[in-house]
Amino acid sequence: MNFFVLKYCLLVGAVLTSAALVSGPLNPQTILSPSSNSSADGQISADAVYQFGSNVFYNELNKPGNEYMKNSVAGYSQNLVPTDQQNQQFSDLWTQGVAAFEAGYQGTTTAYFTLAGVPAMTANTQKNAVCDQFQAANQDLQESEDLFTSAKASSSPSSANGFEIGMILARVDPIRQDSEDAELSCMKAVLADENSDPNGFKTDLENVGSDIKDMNRIYPELKVLSNDFT
């Protein structure tokens, strides 16, 4: 399976749309009904065109041999042309996802510098609170990934939003994994410090630093994909 089917669907849709334009403006938001499938004078409506293209495309995906292409569009809406409601959902989820991601990303970086000062802290509760910072940051990153995944379900694989969210998720996931690893290393580092093991603390702190470094390596790619990441 390649992109021929998708191009075919869009091509047929473009041809049929020329007839649909006669009966009114393009409106993929309208839910299909018997009255919306054709106009009073028998012309094909734009809504029927969109539904036709989506049905053909996803019917082809379900045929044997198309597993690769099917996996590539997994998680997306099955509307090749998103509705106005889906576009609004995408916008809302995207905004929330970016905010949660930035909070988690910055939280992990801040906690790393705080962790370096653990040996100078006297109270164990204060030391353990540092790892709570990592945990909170990791939860923010997990929330952001969940929100971006929901946004993907409100977008089409053939849209600019769909392409962007797919690329974003491919980078958010490894950053979240780095944050999760940093949280585990933090707990090990604090335990090493409490056990008067400076070498162990140093090793675990370096492991956290390595995770942060990898996060910093990936993050610029997000900024290239969207200027919402600052």
KAJOUR-V163668 format. One record per residue. NEAR is the number of other ideal C-beta (glycine too) atoms within 8 Angstrom. Layout:
NEAR / NEAR
This chain:
10 / 5 / 5 / 6 / 13 / 10 / 8 / 9 / 14 / 11 / 8 / 11 / 13 / 8 / 7 / 12 / 11 / 7 / 9 / 15 / 10 / 6 / 11 / 8 / 5 / 7 / 8 / 12 / 6 / 7 / 4 / 8 / 6 / 4 / 4 / 10 / 10 / 7 / 10 / 3 / 5 / 5 / 10 / 11 / 13 / 14 / 12 / 14 / 13 / 13 / 9 / 12 / 14 / 13 / 8 / 12 / 12 / 9 / 8 / 10 / 12 / 7 / 7 / 3 / 5 / 11 / 7 / 7 / 11 / 11 / 7 / 7 / 9 / 6 / 6 / 11 / 9 / 5 / 11 / 13 / 11 / 13 / 9 / 7 / 7 / 12 / 11 / 8 / 11 / 14 / 8 / 8 / 13 / 14 / 8 / 9 / 13 / 12 / 9 / 13 / 14 / 10 / 10 / 18 / 14 / 9 / 13 / 17 / 10 / 10 / 15 / 12 / 8 / 10 / 14 / 7 / 8 / 13 / 7 / 4 / 8 / 3 / 6 / 6 / 6 / 9 / 12 / 9 / 8 / 14 / 12 / 8 / 12 / 16 / 9 / 9 / 18 / 15 / 9 / 13 / 17 / 10 / 10 / 16 / 13 / 8 / 13 / 16 / 10 / 10 / 15 / 13 / 9 / 12 / 15 / 12 / 11 / 8 / 10 / 5 / 13 / 13 / 9 / 10 / 14 / 10 / 9 / 12 / 12 / 7 / 12 / 14 / 9 / 9 / 13 / 14 / 8 / 13 / 17 / 9 / 10 / 17 / 13 / 8 / 13 / 15 / 9 / 11 / 15 / 14 / 8 / 13 / 13 / 8 / 7 / 5 / 8 / 9 / 6 / 11 / 13 / 8 / 9 / 13 / 12 / 8 / 12 / 14 / 9 / 8 / 13 / 13 / 8 / 10 / 14 / 7 / 7 / 11 / 11 / 7 / 8 / 12 / 10 / 5 / 10 / 9 / 5 / 6 / 11 / 5
